[in-house]
Amino acid sequence: MKNLIMTMGIMILFCLLLKFQTELNIIFVQNI
């Protein structure tokens, strides 16, 4: 059960990281 929660947490963090990276890329492209 603990492994499931940890896996879900890692997946959520990974999704947030990808979302943040795409938003940063959009800002970066707009500045140039």
trRosetta pair geometry for C-beta under 8 A, 3 or more apart (Angstrom, degrees):
i j d omega theta_ij theta_ji phi_ij phi_ji
1 4 5.7 -50 -155 28 34 114
1 5 6.8 31 150 -15 65 103
2 5 5.8 -54 -153 36 36 111
2 6 6.3 35 150 -18 67 108
3 6 5.6 -57 -148 39 32 112
3 7 6.1 34 154 -22 67 106
4 7 5.8 -54 -147 35 29 111
4 8 6.4 29 154 -18 63 106
5 8 5.8 -54 -148 37 30 112
5 9 6.3 33 152 -21 63 107
6 9 5.6 -54 -149 35 31 114
6 10 6.4 31 153 -19 65 105
7 10 5.8 -54 -149 35 31 111
7 11 6.4 32 152 -19 64 106
8 11 5.7 -55 -149 36 31 113
8 12 6.4 32 153 -20 65 105
9 12 5.8 -54 -148 35 30 111
9 13 6.3 30 153 -18 64 106
10 13 5.7 -54 -148 38 31 112
10 14 6.2 35 152 -23 65 107
11 14 5.6 -53 -147 35 30 114
11 15 6.4 31 154 -19 64 104
12 15 5.8 -53 -149 35 31 111
12 16 6.4 30 153 -18 64 106
13 16 5.7 -56 -148 37 31 111
13 17 6.2 34 152 -23 65 107
14 17 5.6 -54 -149 34 30 114
14 18 6.5 30 153 -18 64 104
15 18 5.8 -54 -150 35 31 110
15 19 6.3 31 152 -19 65 107
16 19 5.7 -55 -148 38 31 112
16 20 6.1 33 153 -20 66 108
17 20 5.7 -54 -146 37 29 112
17 21 6.3 31 154 -22 63 107
18 21 5.7 -54 -147 34 30 113
18 22 6.5 28 156 -17 64 104
19 22 6.1 -56 -150 35 29 107
19 23 6.5 27 152 -16 63 108
20 23 5.8 -58 -150 38 31 111
20 24 6.3 32 152 -20 66 107
21 24 5.6 -53 -148 36 31 112
21 25 6.4 34 152 -22 64 105
22 25 5.5 -51 -148 34 33 114
22 26 6.5 38 151 -22 64 102
23 26 5.7 -50 -150 31 33 113
23 27 6.6 32 151 -16 64 104
24 27 5.7 -55 -150 38 33 111
24 28 6.1 36 151 -23 66 109
25 28 5.5 -54 -145 37 31 115
25 29 6.2 30 156 -19 66 105
26 29 6.0 -54 -147 36 28 108
26 30 6.4 28 154 -19 63 108
27 30 5.8 -58 -148 36 29 112
27 31 6.5 31 154 -23 64 106
28 31 6.0 -56 -153 30 28 111
28 32 6.9 10 156 -3 63 107
29 32 6.2 -67 -151 45 32 99
